[in-house]
């Protein structure tokens, strides 16, 4: 979703110790219907399940609505809320983004030195003692350190065309050590795209040894320096470099100011280190149970593996000079200070509610190491007998390295109860258990999905909202015809499409406390149901139109139809795309494959996807 041009400020706030005159209090009843299966993590593989009752957490509904209110109300785009502010790393010897490749080679070709990274336990700081130099050695094809008469050899794995690695000569004690600034250490620790096999030189410096050798003089590293400060470092000669700026440097200043509060902050509240900036929210979301209570339909599913977002795929996250037609030599990356963030992340509706395709999200070919599951079973007394009985009927095969693997094909719901329970527990082991047993946790998760056509009755309570703020909530709750919300996990696979129908009830506090009974002799609650939500929605839309100098935006319909950003959002929320031509639509909204990432296609706008644009085969 594109960023807004400016921040629309909220109306003045009120105190929380009374119901303010002219402000609105009450609640919104929500009827939530699952259009596709839904999963919201609670107790491991289930939804929250206190006392045996499935629960849909109010926090999930809150997160959904806040995200939409931020988009529609032209909110700020702040670090630690919409994004994590960190410094990305890159290595681009053969990258198809030509500018990035050239920038990397220009930076890494000259001025790289070798040295020994040392850790000071007393002040928890790092420094580098320059070495007497470095040279090339024949590669072993494996990640390892090796001592020799000339120094320490650094072997950094194999790749096509690579036949050499490096040797770092002994420390040059005639030179002073060079300090490493804490912010550079933090950036290195935050590089989560570094290969799992690659050496983490900070950890090795703290330990003082690797799996093969000790490091009495420090860990051999390569680095660059400027003015007696290390500017970058890594475990091999052509190491990963940090970009010049952080993610926040690519967010326009107009969207980062703390001088004003936006509508989303005014409704939902905000936190901060400065006590004067903390603001309590005025909406409260209740947990809710399914309408059918104990009869709710659920189904186990082994979810397809979902990778974490990779911000290093910069052509998806940054605006490109010519959009989807940007040539490879023009692609903007995290080192381009003028390149701006593209905006807010949203997910398509992918599954046809009339014929949900289970294969969109279900992995029906589970493979795991036989030794790992048997190591875990041995530590679980209850599982031993069941596994002993079941394993003889399982398909065991050896991979290319002669490691025994278990393969389970088809629907796991058809497995015997005991074996199904074992697999569910095994696939959802926590990190502490896998580390204690020294086993590998499977990447899939086996989860319990709430199926389509289930209903939840939820409630949102609100206090002291303005007509504009209440209108913002209702604007994102009551969507245009043919649109639906997305709730829970696995949204990119097609899970979590839901239909929400709101009913508004306003509390008149004056009438509530002026009399004990109403005119019909019933308890006086002061509650009245609002049959139409349009006045509130129109007031919100007109407010945004006025604040953004667009008087033609004077109603909710006008906002949806005449605003470019709302047009893109409506495309993302439309359920009818998945319903009308499901097969073609699922192909157009599929996950990119690894070769496609390498070719660096620019992420199209929602309107471009709808107009039959999709990724071309590389």
C-alpha positions in Angstrom: 0.0 0.0 0.0 1.5 3.4 -1.0 2.6 5.8 1.6 0.5 8.9 2.2 1.7 12.3 1.1 1.1 13.9 4.6 0.0 13.0 8.1 -3.6 13.9 9.0 -3.6 15.1 12.5 -6.2 14.0 15.1 -8.6 16.3 16.9 -7.7 17.6 20.3 -7.7 15.0 23.0 -9.7 14.8 26.3 -9.1 13.7 29.8 -9.9 10.1 30.8 -11.6 10.9 34.1 -15.1 11.6 32.8 -17.3 11.2 29.7 -16.8 14.4 27.8 -19.6 16.4 26.3 -19.9 16.0 22.5 -17.9 12.8 22.6 -19.3 9.3 21.9 -19.2 6.2 24.0 -20.7 2.8 23.4 -19.8 -0.5 21.7 -19.7 -2.2 18.3 -21.0 -5.7 18.0 -19.2 -7.7 15.3 -20.4 -10.8 13.5 -17.3 -12.5 12.2 -17.7 -15.3 9.6 -14.8 -17.4 8.4 -14.9 -17.5 4.6 -11.7 -19.6 4.4 -10.0 -21.6 7.2 -8.4 -19.4 9.8 -5.5 -19.9 12.2 -4.5 -17.6 15.1 -1.8 -19.0 17.3 -2.7 -19.4 20.9 -1.6 -22.6 22.8 1.0 -23.9 20.5 -0.8 -25.4 17.5 -4.4 -24.3 18.6 -6.3 -21.1 19.0 -6.2 -19.8 22.6 -7.9 -22.7 24.4 -8.6 -21.9 28.1 -10.9 -24.5 29.8 -11.2 -26.4 26.6 -13.0 -23.5 24.8 -11.6 -22.1 21.6 -11.1 -18.3 21.8 -10.5 -15.6 19.2 -8.3 -13.0 20.9 -9.4 -9.4 20.8 -5.8 -8.4 20.2 -6.0 -10.0 16.8 -9.0 -7.9 15.8 -7.3 -4.9 17.3 -4.2 -5.4 15.1 -6.3 -5.9 12.0 -8.3 -2.7 12.5 -5.4 -0.5 13.6 -3.4 -1.4 10.5 -6.3 -0.4 8.3 -7.1 2.8 10.2 -3.4 3.8 9.8 -3.7 3.4 6.0 -7.0 5.0 5.6 -6.5 7.9 8.0 -3.0 8.9 6.6 -1.1 8.0 9.7 2.6 8.3 10.5 5.1 5.6 9.5 7.2 5.0 12.6 10.0 2.8 13.6 9.3 0.0 16.1 5.6 0.1 15.0 5.3 -0.2 11.2 8.9 -1.4 10.7 12.1 -2.4 12.5 14.8 0.2 12.0 18.0 -1.6 11.3 20.9 -1.5 8.9 20.8 -4.0 6.1 23.9 -5.9 4.7 24.7 -7.0 1.2 27.2 -8.9 -0.9 26.7 -8.5 -4.6 29.6 -9.9 -6.6 27.2 -11.3 -9.3 23.9 -9.6 -8.5 21.6 -8.7 -11.4 21.0 -5.3 -9.9 23.9 -3.7 -11.7 24.2 -0.5 -9.6 24.3 -2.6 -6.4 26.9 -4.9 -7.9 29.1 -2.0 -9.0 28.7 -0.2 -5.6 29.8 -3.4 -3.9 32.9 -4.0 -6.0 33.9 -0.3 -5.8 33.8 -0.5 -2.0 35.4 -4.0 -1.5 38.1 -3.9 -4.1 40.5 -1.6 -2.3 41.5 -0.8 1.3 40.5 -4.1 2.8 42.9 -5.2 5.6 43.3 -8.3 7.8 43.4 -8.4 11.5 42.4 -10.2 14.7 39.0 -9.4 16.4 39.3 -9.2 20.2 36.6 -9.0 22.9 37.1 -7.1 26.1 35.0 -8.8 28.8 35.3 -5.9 31.3 33.7 -3.3 29.1 32.1 -5.7 26.6 33.7 -3.9 23.7 35.4 -5.1 20.5 38.5 -4.0 18.7 40.8 -5.3 15.9 44.5 -5.8 16.1 45.9 -5.4 12.5 47.7 -8.4 11.0 51.0 -8.4 9.1 49.0 -9.1 6.0 47.1 -11.8 4.2 47.3 -13.9 1.1 45.4 -16.6 -0.9 45.4 -20.3 -0.2 43.8 -23.3 -2.0 40.2 -23.7 -0.9 39.0 -26.8 1.0 35.3 -26.3 0.0 34.2 -26.3 3.7 33.7 -23.6 6.3 36.7 -23.9 8.7 39.7 -22.3 10.3 43.1 -24.0 10.0 46.4 -23.2 11.7 49.5 -23.2 9.6 53.1 -22.0 10.0 52.4 -18.7 8.3 49.2 -17.9 10.2 45.5 -19.0 10.2 43.7 -20.1 7.1 40.1 -19.0 6.6 38.0 -21.3 4.5 34.6 -19.9 3.7 32.8 -22.7 1.9 32.4 -23.6 -1.8 30.6 -22.0 -4.7 30.8 -22.4 -8.5 34.1 -21.1 -9.8 35.7 -20.6 -6.4 39.0 -22.4 -5.8 40.8 -20.1 -3.3 40.5 -18.9 0.2 42.7 -16.8 2.5 45.4 -17.0 5.1 45.8 -14.2 7.7 49.3 -13.7 8.9 50.2 -13.1 12.6 49.2 -9.9 14.4 51.3 -6.8 13.8 51.9 -5.7 17.3 53.7 -2.5 16.2 50.3 -1.1 15.2 47.6 0.1 17.6 44.3 -1.7 18.0 41.3 -0.1 16.3 38.0 0.2 18.1 34.7 -0.9 16.7 31.7 1.4 17.5 28.8 -0.2 19.3 26.4 0.7 16.5 28.4 -1.3 14.0 28.4 -4.2 16.4 24.6 -3.9 16.7 24.3 -3.8 12.9 26.4 -6.9 12.4 24.3 -8.8 15.0 21.2 -7.7 13.2 22.3 -9.2 9.9 19.8 -12.1 9.8 20.5 -12.8 6.1 24.0 -14.0 6.8 24.4 -17.7 5.9 23.9 -20.1 8.8 27.1 -21.8 7.9 29.1 -18.5 7.9 31.2 -17.7 10.9 29.7 -15.3 13.4 33.0 -13.7 14.4 31.5 -11.8 17.4 30.5 -15.1 19.0 33.8 -16.7 18.2 35.6 -13.7 19.7 33.6 -14.0 23.0 34.3 -17.8 23.1 38.0 -17.4 22.1 37.8 -20.6 20.0 36.0 -22.3 17.1 35.1 -26.0 16.8 38.5 -26.7 15.5 41.1 -24.3 16.9 41.7 -21.7 19.7 42.1 -18.0 19.1 44.7 -16.7 21.6 45.3 -13.6 19.5 41.7 -13.1 18.5 39.6 -14.2 15.6 41.0 -13.6 12.1 38.8 -11.1 10.2 38.9 -8.7 7.3 38.0 -5.0 7.7 38.0 -1.5 6.4 38.8 1.6 8.5 38.5 5.4 8.4 40.0 7.9 10.8 41.1 5.0 13.2 37.6 3.6 13.4 36.4 0.3 11.8 33.7 1.0 9.2 33.0 -2.6 8.2 34.3 -6.1 8.9 33.6 -9.8 8.1 34.9 -13.3 8.2 36.3 -13.4 4.7 38.0 -11.1 2.1 34.8 -10.4 0.1 32.6 -10.0 3.2 29.0 -8.6 3.5 28.9 -4.8 3.7 26.5 -2.7 5.6 24.4 -0.2 3.6 25.2 3.4 4.4 21.8 4.1 5.9 19.1 2.4 8.0 15.5 1.6 7.1 14.3 4.8 8.8 16.5 6.9 6.5 14.2 5.9 3.6 11.0 7.1 5.3 10.1 10.7 4.4 10.6 13.1 7.3 7.0 14.3 7.0 5.8 10.9 8.1 8.0 10.5 11.2 7.3 13.6 13.3 6.4 13.3 17.0 5.0 16.8 17.1 1.5 15.7 16.2 -0.7 12.8 17.0 -2.5 11.0 14.1 -6.0 9.5 14.2 -4.8 6.0 14.8 -2.8 7.0 17.8 -5.7 9.0 19.2 -8.0 6.0 19.0 -5.6 3.1 19.9 -3.1 4.9 22.0 0.7 5.1 21.6 3.8 4.1 23.7 7.2 5.7 23.9 10.3 6.3 26.0 9.1 9.9 26.8 6.3 9.8 29.4 4.8 12.9 27.8 4.3 11.1 24.5 2.5 8.1 26.0 -1.2 8.1 25.2 -3.8 5.6 26.4 -6.2 4.1 23.9 -10.0 4.6 24.0 -11.1 1.3 22.4 -11.2 -2.0 24.1 -11.4 -5.4 22.3 -13.0 -8.4 24.0 -11.9 -12.0 23.4 -14.7 -14.1 21.8 -15.8 -17.7 21.5 -17.3 -19.3 18.4 -21.1 -19.0 18.2 -21.5 -22.8 18.0 -19.3 -23.3 21.1 -18.2 -26.9 21.4 -19.5 -27.9 17.9 -17.0 -25.6 16.1 -15.3 -27.4 13.2 -11.5 -27.6 13.2 -9.0 -29.6 11.1 -5.3 -30.3 11.5 -3.1 -29.1 8.7 0.7 -29.2 8.1 1.2 -25.7 6.8 3.5 -25.0 3.9 6.8 -23.4 4.9 6.5 -19.6 5.2 9.8 -17.8 4.9 10.4 -14.6 6.9 10.2 -11.3 5.0 13.5 -10.5 3.4 14.1 -6.8 3.3 17.2 -7.4 1.3 14.8 -7.9 -1.6 14.9 -4.1 -1.9 13.1 -3.9 -5.2 9.9 -5.0 -3.3 10.4 -2.6 -0.4 11.6 0.6 -2.1 10.0 2.8 -4.7 11.7 2.3 -8.1 12.3 5.0 -10.6 10.2 3.4 -13.4 8.1 1.0 -11.4 7.8 -2.5 -12.8 9.6 -1.3 -15.9 12.8 -0.2 -14.0 15.9 -1.6 -15.8 18.3 -3.6 -13.8 21.0 -0.9 -14.0 18.5 1.6 -12.4 17.2 -0.4 -9.5 17.3 1.7 -6.3 18.6 -0.1 -3.2 19.1 0.6 0.5 22.2 2.6 -0.2 20.3 5.1 -2.3 19.4 7.9 0.2 16.6 9.3 -2.1 14.8 6.0 -2.4 11.6 5.9 -0.3 9.8 3.0 1.4 6.9 1.8 -0.7 4.4 1.7 2.1 2.2 -0.7 4.2 2.2 -4.4 3.7 -1.1 -6.2 2.8 -2.1 -9.7 1.6 -4.4 -10.8 -1.2 -7.4 -13.0 -0.7 -6.2 -16.1 -2.5 -8.7 -18.9 -1.8 -12.1 -19.2 -3.4 -14.6 -19.3 -0.5 -17.0 -21.5 -2.5 -14.3 -24.1 -3.2 -11.3 -23.6 -0.8 -8.2 -25.3 -2.2 -6.5 -27.0 0.7 -3.4 -27.4 -1.3 -2.8 -23.7 -1.1 -1.7 -23.9 2.5 -1.3 -27.7 3.2 2.0 -29.6 2.9 1.1 -33.2 2.1 4.6 -34.5 1.9 6.3 -34.3 5.3 10.0 -35.4 5.5 12.1 -35.4 8.7 15.2 -37.2 10.1 14.3 -40.5 11.6 17.1 -40.1 14.2 15.7 -36.7 15.4 12.2 -37.9 16.1 13.4 -41.0 17.8 15.7 -39.0 20.0 12.7 -36.9 21.1 10.5 -39.9 21.5 13.0 -41.5 23.9 12.6 -38.4 26.2 8.8 -38.6 26.1 7.5 -41.6 28.1 4.0 -41.4 26.7 5.1 -41.5 23.1 7.5 -44.4 23.2 5.0 -47.2 22.7 2.9 -45.5 20.1 6.0 -44.7 18.0 7.4 -48.2 18.4 4.1 -49.6 17.0 3.8 -47.0 14.2 7.2 -46.7 12.8 7.3 -50.1 11.1 4.4 -48.8 8.9 6.2 -45.6 7.9 8.1 -45.0 4.8 11.9 -44.7 5.5 14.4 -43.6 2.8 18.0 -42.4 2.7 19.0 -39.1 1.2 22.1 -38.4 -0.9 24.2 -38.3 2.3 22.9 -41.7 3.5 20.8 -40.1 6.3 17.6 -41.9 7.1 14.5 -39.8 6.5 10.8 -40.5 7.3 8.3 -39.6 4.6 4.6 -39.1 5.4 2.4 -38.4 2.4 -1.2 -37.4 2.2 -3.7 -36.1 4.7 -2.4 -36.3 8.3 -6.0 -36.4 9.6 -6.2 -39.9 8.2 -3.3 -41.2 10.4 -4.0 -43.2 13.6 -4.7 -40.9 16.5 -1.5 -41.8 18.4 0.8 -41.2 15.5 -1.0 -38.0 14.6 -0.6 -36.7 18.2 3.1 -37.6 18.1 3.7 -35.7 14.8 1.8 -32.7 16.0 3.9 -32.4 19.2 7.1 -33.1 17.3 6.5 -30.4 14.6 5.7 -27.9 17.3 8.6 -28.5 19.7 10.0 -25.3 21.3 13.5 -24.2 20.7 14.7 -25.0 24.2 13.8 -28.7 23.7 15.4 -29.0 20.3 18.6 -27.4 21.7 18.6 -29.6 24.8 18.2 -32.8 22.7 20.5 -31.5 19.9 17.9 -32.2 17.2 16.6 -30.2 14.2 13.1 -28.8 14.5 11.1 -29.4 11.3 10.3 -26.2 9.4 6.6 -26.9 8.9 4.1 -26.4 11.6 1.1 -28.7 12.2 -1.8 -26.4 13.3 -5.4 -26.7 14.1 -7.5 -24.6 11.6 -11.0 -23.2 12.3 -12.8 -24.1 9.1 -14.9 -21.9 6.8 -18.5 -20.9 7.7 -17.8 -20.7 11.4 -19.1 -17.5 13.2 -17.8 -15.5 16.1 -19.6 -12.7 18.0 -17.1 -10.1 19.1 -17.4 -6.7 20.8 -15.4 -3.5 20.7 -16.1 -1.0 23.5 -15.2 2.7 23.0 -15.1 5.8 25.2 -14.9 9.5 24.4 -14.4 9.2 20.6 -15.2 12.0 18.3 -17.5 11.5 15.3 -14.4 11.5 13.1 -12.6 8.8 15.2 -15.7 6.6 15.4 -16.1 7.1 11.6 -12.6 5.9 11.0 -13.3 2.6 12.9 -16.6 2.1 11.0 -15.0 3.0 7.7 -12.5 0.1 8.0 -15.1 -2.3 9.5 -17.9 -1.8 6.9 -16.0 -2.4 3.7 -17.3 -1.8 0.1 -19.3 -4.5 -1.6 -17.2 -7.6 -2.6 -14.5 -6.9 -0.1 -13.5 -8.8 3.0 -10.9 -8.7 5.9 -7.9 -10.9 6.5 -7.3 -12.2 10.0 -4.7 -14.4 11.6 -1.6 -16.3 10.3 -0.9 -17.8 6.9 -2.7 -15.0 5.1 -0.3 -15.2 2.1 -1.3 -18.9 1.7 -5.0 -18.1 1.5 -6.0 -18.5 5.2 -7.9 -16.0 7.2 -10.4 -14.4 4.8 -13.3 -13.3 7.0 -16.5 -11.3 6.6 -17.2 -8.7 9.4 -20.6 -7.1 9.9 -20.7 -4.3 12.5 -23.6 -3.0 14.6 -23.2 0.3 16.4 -24.7 1.0 19.8 -24.3 4.4 21.4 -24.7 5.0 25.1 -26.4 8.2 26.2 -24.9 8.7 29.7 -27.3 11.5 30.6 -30.4 9.4 30.1 -28.8 6.3 31.6 -28.3 8.0 35.0 -31.2 10.4 35.1 -33.8 7.6 35.6 -33.9 4.0 36.7 -36.4 2.8 34.2 -37.2 3.7 30.6 -40.7 4.5 29.2 -41.5 0.8 28.8 -40.6 0.1 32.4 -37.4 -1.6 31.6 -34.0 -0.9 33.1 -32.7 2.4 31.7 -29.4 1.5 29.9 -29.2 4.6 27.7 -28.2 2.3 24.8 -29.6 3.0 21.3 -28.8 1.1 18.1 -27.7 3.2 15.1 -29.2 1.7 12.0 -27.0 3.6 9.6 -23.3 4.0 9.8 -22.9 6.3 6.8 -23.0 9.6 8.6 -20.0 8.6 10.7 -18.1 7.2 7.8 -18.8 10.2 5.6 -17.7 12.6 8.4 -14.3 10.7 8.6 -13.8 10.7 4.8 -14.7 14.4 4.6 -12.2 15.2 7.4 -9.4 13.4 5.6 -10.4 15.2 2.3 -10.3 18.6 4.1 -6.9 18.0 5.8 -5.4 16.8 2.5 -6.8 19.8 0.5 -9.2 17.6 -1.6 -12.7 19.0 -1.1 -14.1 16.5 -3.6 -13.5 13.8 -1.0 -16.7 14.5 0.9 -18.1 11.0 1.6 -17.0 7.5 2.2 -18.0 6.5 -1.4 -16.0 9.4 -2.8 -12.9 8.4 -0.7 -13.0 4.8 -2.0 -13.6 5.8 -5.6 -11.5 9.0 -6.0 -8.4 8.4 -4.0 -5.5 6.4 -5.6 -4.4 4.8 -2.4 -7.9 3.7 -1.5 -8.2 2.2 -5.0 -5.1 0.1 -4.3 -6.4 -0.9 -0.9 -9.8 -1.9 -2.3 -8.0 -4.2 -4.9 -6.2 -5.9 -2.0 -9.4 -6.4 0.0 -11.6 -7.6 -2.9 -12.7 -11.2 -2.4 -14.3 -11.5 -5.8 -11.0 -11.8 -7.6 -10.4 -15.1 -5.8 -14.0 -16.2 -6.5 -14.3 -15.5 -10.2 -11.3 -17.2 -11.6 -9.6 -19.0 -8.8 -7.0 -21.0 -10.7 -5.6 -18.1 -12.7 -5.8 -15.8 -9.7 -3.8 -18.1 -7.5 -1.2 -18.3 -10.1 -1.0 -14.5 -10.3 -0.7 -14.1 -6.6 1.6 -17.0 -5.9 4.9 -16.9 -4.0 7.9 -16.1 -6.2 10.4 -18.9 -6.7 14.1 -18.6 -5.8 15.3 -18.0 -9.4 12.8 -15.2 -9.7 14.2 -13.5 -6.7 17.6 -13.6 -8.2 16.3 -11.8 -11.3 15.0 -9.0 -9.1 11.6 -8.2 -10.6 9.9 -5.2 -9.1 6.8 -5.8 -7.0 3.8 -4.6 -9.0 1.1 -2.4 -7.5 -2.2 -4.1 -6.7 -3.8 -2.4 -9.7 -1.1 -3.8 -12.0 -1.7 -7.3 -10.7 -5.4 -7.0 -11.4 -4.6 -5.8 -15.0 -3.0 -9.2 -15.7 0.6 -8.3 -14.8 2.5 -11.1 -13.1 6.1 -12.2 -12.8 7.6 -13.4 -15.9 9.6 -16.6 -15.8 13.3 -15.8 -15.5 
